[in-house]
Amino acid sequence: MRRSFWVALGLGAGATGAVVASRWARRQARRVAPATIAREAKGGILDLGKLVSESISEGRRAMSEREQELRTELSADAAATEREESRTAGGPPGA
């Protein structure tokens, strides 16, 4: 009786361990399958493409903003120079 109990317990534990190990091995095999790796790589490439696209649009926005600042400064400097020249020459420029 005692011996049959321990044999049955050992067989049950062995069978359970074999099922768990088999499921783990199948899961690991699916994880490293070429289709899975390709799908993950595709997702990474799409994320990288989106990041690059966002960076380019942010760069263009900043460039446009800075260009507007420079044009504003340049027009203000030109207007100040014209006013100063007209004051020192005693009349309008080119007269």
LINKAPE-V645450 format. One record per pair of residues at least 6 apart in sequence whose C-alpha atoms are under 7 Angstrom apart, sorted by the first residue. I is the first residue (numbers start at 0). J is the second residue. Records with the same first field share a line. If there is no record, write none. Layout:
I->J  J
//
This chain:
84->92
85->91  92
//
